[in-house]
Amino acid sequence: MYFFAAIDGICEISTLILTIFFIFKEGLLGKGPVIDRLVTIIGFMLWLSYLVFRVFLFPFWLYLFIIEARDNYEETFAVVSPVERYLYPLSNVFLFFLSLHWMKKITKGMVKALNISQHKLGKRTSTIKEQ
């Protein structure tokens, strides 16, 4: 079961990126156009990390768990407690749906940030063309 706990722990990579995102977004390291660009870049990294390390990881975990239980039943599934047998997969299903909920919010925020960035870029280009 340590293997499955380690795989679940990988999802916390997105938490590290989320922390870095909020450090920049809240202006703890300053403000300005460079910080704004970094917030957009880190926001995209957050979106990508959530996609890979949460949305894709939890179904992959469940797939591996089912394969392990099916192929090595006597060495694994039969010797663990019912809590490990049933609560662990249910926890991962819960985390998967929770991650989908947050992924929706992160995606909306990223799209909004990218639209604002495109709008600012468009203003700069039109100002340059007018001169």
N, C-alpha and C positions, 0 to 999 in steps of 0.2 A: 504494500500500500504506500510505501515511501515514494515510489516512482510516480504514482498518481498525485500525491501531495506536491511533489516537486513540479509536475506539469502545471498544476493549479497555481503554484507560486509564480510561474512565469507571467501570469496576467498582471502582476504588479509593476511590470515595466511601464505600462501605460500610466500608472499612478505617479511614477517619477517624472514623466513628461508633463503630466497634468500640473504637478507642483512647479516645475520650471515655467510652464505657461503662465500660471498665476503670478509668479514672481515678476515676470516681465509685464503682464497685463495690468497689474496693480501699480506699476511704476516704481517698484522698490529699488530698481537700478537706474532710475531716471526716466525721462520722457523725451519724445522727439520722433522725427521721421525714421531714424534707424531702429529705434525701439519698436515703432509701429510695424516696420517690416519684419523684425524678429518675431513679434507676436503673431503675425500672419504665418510665417514659416513654421514656428513652433506649434501653432494651431493646426496646421496641416499634418505635422508629425504626430500630434495628439490624435487626430482623426485616423491616420494610418495605423498607429499603434493600437488604438481601440479595435479597429477592424481585424488586425492580425492576431493580437494577443488576448482578445476577448470574444469577438463575434465568431472568429474561425476556431479559436482554441478550445472553447467549451464543447462544441459538437465533436471535435477531434478527440477530446478527452473521453467523451461518452463512447465513441466508436472504439477506442483502444480498450476501455473498460469492458465493454461487451465482448470483444474479441478475446480478451484475456480470460474472462469468465467462461466463455464457450470452449476455448482451446485447452485451457489448463485448469479446469474446474477443481480437480482434486487437490492441486498444490496451492491454489489461491482462494477461489470463491468459497470452497467448502470449509476452509479453516479460519475464515474471518468472521467477526461477529455480525449479527443482523444490522447493527448500526452502520458498520462499514459497507455492508452489502447494499443497503437501500438508502440510507441517509446521504452518503457521499454522492451518488448519482442525482438524487433529488436536489441536493445543494447546487450541483453544477447546472441543472436545468433552471433553477431559480436564478443563478448568476448569469446564465445565458440571456434570459428574458430581461433581467435588470440591465444588462449590458446593451441589449437592443434599445431599451428605453433611453439610456444615456447616449447611445450612438445617434439616435434621432436628434437629440438636442445638440450634440457636438456637430453634426452635419449641418443643421440649420445655422449655427454660429459660424461655421467655416464658410458656408455659402454667402452669408451676410458679409463677413470680413473680405472675402474675395471680390464681391460686388463693390464694396466700398473702395478697395484697392484699385479695381479697374476704373471706377468713377474718378478717383484722384488722378490716376495715370492718364485718363482721357482729358481731364482738365489741363494737365501739364502739357500734353501734346498739342491741344488746340491753342493754348497760349503761345507756344513756340511757333506754331504755323502762322498765327496772326501777326507776329512780329516780323 
